[in-house]
């Protein structure tokens, strides 16, 4: 990489002079220890940072190199409590550019990525869809397709495509809608969002073999019976899902933790509020949904599903409740420092670059604030 650096979910740097126990952040928001890439790196891509524009990008693994260091090895500890072990010639990203460890001084500022993700787990061979289920759904949709449509849909369900589908489905709940023009018309999938975020999603949809087009600056759509049938078969409802009876598909609830993170991070990227500064604190992020009276029960179940999923990451929420009409639902991340930090470090946001970047600064602030509280308590005890 001529311009980039690989991120181990902590300090920004190159990757070839680090301890084998260092966690490396991968494309789909999970981390893997460097030493584990020696035997299993097939199909895994890493997160790299382009220093020229400050944005992350995906890069492939070219080589795995392992050797015993011939020079001094250092442990770097940041003010926010992050630690990393590296050789003296290892470069770190600083305001002065890339500096080797041996040239760093106490108090030097280092580039940080506080999003760490979750541990990688190998997905099982769980069947999500079969041909009969897809045919049943096509009958429900009252659609007739060309003979190869089912094969096109089935082809998207192999392991490499699932992470992209999880992100798209999560975003679709609030940031999109699915419909057919008429009984014999085209399937339409529409996404709403900021242009730069839709561009990121467009790259993922292209990897699935479908071609999105921009209708307006903040609207992107895919005109494809196969894509619409695929999402419908995976559990996406017709119309604007936020207003209807949507609940999380059971196959997502049974998936691995890193796969659930993709779904949640995209959902939160589409809708979750971003903390506002209130004095010396940040207001906690919350998700607010509306449901028609017909789907009030579904709304309550959906919020409870989100609460249960967050608890699997060790993230606490305030008790869900309805609005005055009983058709508005809100879930809020509990605002203690460790809980908020855990939310941003483990889940964070997908398809929302603004929230992603700002959350990095929030975690840094929260960790330094926690450290200051700790020092004050120590002084009081003395």
C-alpha positions as CSV (number, residue, x, y, z in Angstrom):
1,X,0.0,0.0,0.0
2,X,1.6,3.2,-1.1
3,X,-0.6,5.6,0.9
4,X,-2.2,3.4,3.5
5,X,-1.7,1.8,6.9
6,X,-3.4,-1.2,8.4
7,X,-5.5,-0.7,11.6
8,X,-5.3,-3.3,14.4
9,X,-8.4,-1.7,16.0
10,X,-6.2,0.7,18.0
11,X,-3.3,2.8,17.1
12,X,-2.8,3.5,13.4
13,X,0.3,1.9,11.9
14,X,2.0,-0.5,9.6
15,X,1.5,-4.2,10.4
16,X,4.8,-6.0,9.9
17,X,6.6,-5.4,13.3
18,X,3.9,-6.3,15.8
19,X,3.4,-9.0,18.4
20,X,1.6,-12.1,17.2
21,X,-1.1,-11.4,19.8
22,X,-2.1,-8.1,18.2
23,X,-5.7,-7.9,17.1
24,X,-6.1,-6.9,13.5
25,X,-9.4,-5.3,12.4
26,X,-10.9,-7.0,9.3
27,X,-13.3,-5.8,6.6
28,X,-16.5,-7.0,8.3
29,X,-15.9,-5.5,11.7
30,X,-14.3,-8.6,13.4
31,X,-10.8,-8.9,14.6
32,X,-8.2,-11.7,14.3
33,X,-4.9,-12.1,16.0
34,X,-1.9,-11.7,13.6
35,X,-0.6,-15.2,14.5
36,X,-3.9,-16.7,13.5
37,X,-3.5,-15.5,9.9
38,X,-0.7,-17.9,9.5
39,X,-3.1,-20.9,9.1
40,X,-6.4,-19.1,8.2
41,X,-6.3,-16.0,6.1
42,X,-8.3,-17.2,3.1
43,X,-11.2,-14.9,2.2
44,X,-10.3,-12.3,4.8
45,X,-9.6,-8.7,4.0
46,X,-8.2,-6.0,6.3
47,X,-9.1,-2.4,7.1
48,X,-6.5,0.1,5.9
49,X,-6.4,3.8,6.3
50,X,-5.5,6.1,3.5
51,X,-3.4,8.8,5.2
52,X,-4.0,11.2,2.3
53,X,-7.7,11.6,3.0
54,X,-8.2,10.1,6.4
55,X,-10.7,7.4,5.4
56,X,-10.6,3.7,5.8
57,X,-10.5,1.3,2.9
58,X,-10.4,-2.5,2.4
59,X,-7.2,-4.2,1.4
60,X,-6.2,-7.8,0.8
61,X,-3.5,-9.8,2.5
62,X,-0.5,-10.4,0.3
63,X,1.9,-12.2,2.6
64,X,2.3,-13.6,6.1
65,X,5.7,-13.0,7.7
66,X,6.8,-14.3,11.0
67,X,10.3,-13.8,12.6
68,X,12.0,-13.3,15.9
69,X,13.0,-9.6,16.5
70,X,16.7,-8.8,16.3
71,X,16.3,-5.3,17.9
72,X,14.5,-3.8,21.0
73,X,10.8,-4.4,21.6
74,X,8.6,-1.8,23.2
75,X,5.2,-1.7,24.8
76,X,3.4,1.6,24.0
77,X,0.7,2.7,26.4
78,X,-1.6,5.6,25.5
79,X,-3.3,8.1,27.8
80,X,-6.6,6.4,27.0
81,X,-5.3,3.0,28.1
82,X,-4.6,1.3,24.8
83,X,-1.5,-0.9,24.7
84,X,0.5,-2.3,21.8
85,X,3.8,-4.2,21.6
86,X,6.1,-3.4,18.7
87,X,9.7,-3.4,17.6
88,X,11.8,-0.2,17.7
89,X,11.6,0.3,14.0
90,X,7.9,0.0,13.8
91,X,6.3,3.2,12.4
92,X,3.4,5.0,14.1
93,X,1.1,7.7,12.7
94,X,1.7,11.1,14.4
95,X,1.0,14.7,13.5
96,X,4.6,14.8,12.3
97,X,4.1,11.9,10.0
98,X,5.1,8.3,10.4
99,X,7.6,7.9,13.3
100,X,9.4,4.8,14.4
101,X,9.0,3.7,18.0
102,X,12.6,4.5,18.9
103,X,11.9,8.1,17.9
104,X,8.7,8.6,19.9
105,X,8.7,10.6,23.1
106,X,6.5,10.6,26.2
107,X,3.5,12.8,25.4
108,X,3.7,12.2,21.6
109,X,0.3,12.2,19.9
110,X,-0.7,9.1,18.0
111,X,-3.4,8.4,15.5
112,X,-6.2,6.2,17.0
113,X,-9.0,4.1,15.8
114,X,-11.2,3.2,18.8
115,X,-13.5,0.9,16.9
116,X,-12.3,-2.6,17.8
117,X,-15.1,-4.8,16.6
118,X,-15.7,-8.3,18.0
119,X,-13.8,-11.7,17.8
120,X,-14.1,-13.7,14.6
121,X,-16.1,-16.9,14.7
122,X,-16.3,-19.3,11.8
123,X,-19.9,-19.3,10.4
124,X,-21.6,-22.7,10.4
125,X,-23.3,-24.4,7.5
126,X,-26.8,-23.2,8.5
127,X,-29.3,-23.2,5.7
128,X,-30.9,-19.8,5.4
129,X,-32.9,-20.3,2.2
130,X,-33.8,-23.2,0.0
131,X,-35.3,-23.3,-3.5
132,X,-38.7,-24.3,-2.3
133,X,-38.9,-21.4,0.1
134,X,-38.0,-19.0,-2.7
135,X,-40.6,-20.4,-5.0
136,X,-43.2,-20.0,-2.2
137,X,-42.3,-16.4,-1.9
138,X,-42.5,-15.8,-5.6
139,X,-46.0,-17.1,-5.5
140,X,-46.9,-14.8,-2.6
141,X,-45.5,-11.9,-4.7
142,X,-47.6,-13.0,-7.6
143,X,-44.6,-12.7,-9.8
144,X,-43.4,-14.6,-12.8
145,X,-39.7,-14.7,-13.5
146,X,-37.4,-16.0,-16.2
147,X,-36.2,-19.5,-15.6
148,X,-32.8,-18.5,-14.3
149,X,-34.1,-16.1,-11.6
150,X,-34.1,-18.6,-8.8
151,X,-30.5,-19.7,-9.6
152,X,-29.5,-16.0,-9.5
153,X,-31.0,-15.6,-6.1
154,X,-29.5,-18.7,-4.7
155,X,-26.1,-17.7,-5.9
156,X,-26.1,-14.8,-3.5
157,X,-26.4,-17.0,-0.4
158,X,-22.8,-18.4,-0.2
159,X,-20.7,-17.3,2.6
160,X,-18.7,-14.4,1.0
161,X,-22.0,-12.5,0.2
162,X,-23.7,-12.8,3.5
163,X,-21.9,-10.0,5.3
164,X,-23.0,-7.5,2.6
165,X,-26.6,-8.8,2.8
166,X,-26.6,-8.4,6.6
167,X,-25.6,-4.8,6.3
168,X,-28.1,-4.0,3.5
169,X,-31.0,-5.7,5.4
170,X,-30.1,-3.7,8.6
171,X,-30.1,-0.4,6.7
172,X,-33.3,-1.3,4.8
173,X,-35.4,-1.4,8.0
174,X,-35.3,2.4,8.3
175,X,-33.3,3.7,5.4
176,X,-35.1,2.0,2.5
177,X,-38.1,0.3,1.0
178,X,-38.9,-2.6,-1.3
179,X,-41.8,-2.8,-3.8
180,X,-43.0,-4.0,-7.2
181,X,-44.4,-1.6,-9.7
182,X,-47.3,-3.9,-10.4
183,X,-48.0,-7.6,-10.8
184,X,-45.8,-7.9,-13.9
185,X,-43.6,-4.9,-13.2
186,X,-40.0,-4.6,-12.0
187,X,-38.9,-5.2,-8.4
188,X,-37.6,-1.9,-6.9
189,X,-35.3,-1.5,-3.9
190,X,-34.8,2.1,-2.8
191,X,-32.2,3.5,-0.3
192,X,-32.2,6.9,1.3
193,X,-29.1,8.6,2.8
194,X,-26.1,10.8,2.4
195,X,-24.3,10.5,-1.0
196,X,-21.0,9.3,0.5
197,X,-22.8,6.6,2.5
198,X,-24.8,5.5,-0.4
199,X,-21.7,5.3,-2.5
200,X,-20.2,2.9,0.1
201,X,-23.4,0.8,0.0
202,X,-23.3,0.8,-3.8
203,X,-19.9,-0.9,-3.7
204,X,-21.3,-3.6,-1.5
205,X,-24.3,-4.2,-3.8
206,X,-22.1,-4.4,-6.8
207,X,-20.2,-7.2,-5.0
208,X,-23.5,-9.1,-4.9
209,X,-23.9,-8.8,-8.7
210,X,-26.5,-6.0,-8.9
211,X,-26.1,-2.5,-10.2
212,X,-27.6,0.4,-8.1
213,X,-28.3,3.8,-9.8
214,X,-28.7,7.2,-8.2
215,X,-32.1,8.7,-8.9
216,X,-31.4,11.9,-6.9
217,X,-28.5,13.1,-4.7
218,X,-29.9,11.3,-1.6
219,X,-31.8,8.4,-3.3
220,X,-30.3,5.3,-4.8
221,X,-32.3,2.3,-6.2
222,X,-31.8,-1.1,-7.6
223,X,-34.3,-2.2,-10.3
224,X,-34.1,-6.0,-10.2
225,X,-36.6,-8.7,-9.7
226,X,-33.9,-11.0,-8.4
227,X,-32.6,-8.5,-5.9
228,X,-36.1,-7.7,-4.6
229,X,-37.0,-11.4,-4.4
230,X,-33.7,-12.1,-2.5
231,X,-34.3,-9.5,0.1
232,X,-38.0,-10.4,0.5
233,X,-37.0,-14.1,0.9
234,X,-34.5,-13.1,3.6
235,X,-37.2,-11.3,5.6
236,X,-37.4,-7.8,4.3
237,X,-41.1,-6.6,4.2
238,X,-42.7,-4.8,1.3
239,X,-43.1,-1.1,1.6
240,X,-41.4,1.1,4.2
241,X,-40.4,-1.3,6.9
242,X,-40.2,1.3,9.6
243,X,-43.9,1.8,9.4
244,X,-44.9,-1.8,9.1
245,X,-44.7,-5.1,11.1
246,X,-41.0,-5.7,10.8
247,X,-39.2,-8.1,13.2
248,X,-35.7,-9.3,13.0
249,X,-35.5,-12.5,10.9
250,X,-34.8,-15.6,13.0
251,X,-31.7,-16.6,10.9
252,X,-30.1,-13.3,12.0
253,X,-30.8,-14.0,15.6
254,X,-29.0,-17.3,15.2
255,X,-26.0,-15.9,13.4
256,X,-22.5,-15.3,14.9
257,X,-21.8,-12.2,17.0
258,X,-19.8,-10.5,14.3
259,X,-22.6,-11.0,11.8
260,X,-25.2,-9.6,14.3
261,X,-22.9,-6.6,14.6
262,X,-23.1,-5.9,10.9
263,X,-26.9,-5.9,11.0
264,X,-27.1,-3.7,14.1
265,X,-24.4,-1.2,13.0
266,X,-26.2,-0.7,9.6
267,X,-29.5,-0.3,11.4
268,X,-28.0,2.3,13.7
269,X,-26.2,4.0,10.9
270,X,-29.5,4.6,9.2
271,X,-31.4,5.9,12.1
272,X,-29.8,6.1,15.6
273,X,-29.4,9.5,17.1
274,X,-25.9,10.9,17.5
275,X,-24.9,12.2,21.0
276,X,-25.1,15.9,21.5
277,X,-22.9,17.8,23.9
278,X,-24.7,18.7,27.1
279,X,-22.3,20.6,29.4
280,X,-19.4,18.2,30.1
281,X,-21.3,15.1,28.9
282,X,-22.8,13.5,25.8
283,X,-26.4,12.6,25.6
284,X,-26.7,8.8,25.1
285,X,-27.6,7.5,21.6
286,X,-31.1,6.3,21.1
287,X,-33.2,4.6,18.4
288,X,-36.7,6.0,17.9
289,X,-39.4,4.1,15.8
290,X,-43.0,4.6,14.8
291,X,-45.5,1.9,14.0
292,X,-49.0,2.0,12.8
293,X,-51.6,0.9,15.3
294,X,-52.0,-2.4,13.4
295,X,-48.3,-3.2,14.1
296,X,-48.0,-1.9,17.6
297,X,-47.2,-5.4,19.0
298,X,-44.6,-5.9,16.3
299,X,-43.0,-2.6,17.3
300,X,-42.7,-3.7,20.9
301,X,-41.2,-7.1,19.9
302,X,-38.7,-5.4,17.6
303,X,-37.4,-3.1,20.4
304,X,-37.1,-6.1,22.7
305,X,-35.2,-8.0,20.0
306,X,-32.7,-5.1,19.7
307,X,-32.3,-5.0,23.5
308,X,-31.6,-8.7,23.6
309,X,-29.0,-8.4,20.8
310,X,-27.2,-5.5,22.5
311,X,-27.0,-7.5,25.7
312,X,-25.0,-10.2,23.8
313,X,-22.3,-7.5,23.4
314,X,-22.5,-6.6,27.1
315,X,-24.3,-3.4,26.2
316,X,-26.9,-2.1,28.7
317,X,-30.0,-0.2,27.6
318,X,-32.6,1.8,29.4
319,X,-36.0,0.2,29.8
320,X,-37.8,0.4,26.4
321,X,-41.1,2.2,26.4
322,X,-43.8,3.4,24.1
323,X,-44.9,7.0,23.3
324,X,-48.1,8.6,24.3
325,X,-50.0,6.9,21.6
326,X,-48.4,3.6,22.3
327,X,-47.2,3.4,18.7
328,X,-43.8,5.1,19.2
329,X,-40.9,3.1,20.6
330,X,-37.6,4.2,21.9
331,X,-34.5,2.3,23.0
332,X,-31.6,4.2,24.6
333,X,-28.0,3.0,25.3
334,X,-27.3,3.5,29.1
335,X,-25.0,6.4,29.6
336,X,-22.4,5.2,32.0
337,X,-18.9,5.7,30.5
338,X,-17.8,2.1,30.1
339,X,-21.2,1.1,28.5
340,X,-21.0,4.0,26.0
341,X,-17.4,3.2,25.2
342,X,-18.3,-0.5,24.7
343,X,-21.1,0.4,22.3
344,X,-18.8,2.6,20.1
345,X,-15.9,0.2,20.3
346,X,-17.8,-3.1,19.6
347,X,-20.8,-2.1,17.4
348,X,-20.5,1.5,16.1
349,X,-22.0,2.4,12.7
350,X,-22.0,1.2,9.1
351,X,-23.0,3.2,6.1
352,X,-22.6,6.4,8.1
353,X,-19.1,7.9,7.8
354,X,-20.0,11.0,9.8
355,X,-21.2,9.1,12.9
356,X,-18.3,6.6,12.6
357,X,-15.7,9.4,12.6
358,X,-17.2,11.4,15.4
359,X,-17.7,8.3,17.6
360,X,-13.9,7.9,17.5
361,X,-13.4,11.3,19.2
362,X,-16.2,10.5,21.7
363,X,-14.5,7.3,22.9
364,X,-11.2,9.1,23.3
365,X,-13.0,11.8,25.4
366,X,-14.9,9.1,27.5
367,X,-11.7,7.2,28.3
368,X,-9.7,10.2,29.3
369,X,-12.7,11.4,31.5
370,X,-12.9,7.9,33.1
371,X,-9.1,8.1,33.8
372,X,-9.5,11.5,35.4
373,X,-12.3,10.2,37.7
374,X,-10.1,7.3,38.7
375,X,-7.2,9.7,39.7
376,X,-9.6,11.9,41.7
377,X,-10.9,8.9,43.6
378,X,-7.4,7.8,44.4
379,X,-6.6,11.2,45.8
380,X,-9.7,11.2,47.9
381,X,-8.8,7.8,49.3
382,X,-5.4,9.1,50.3
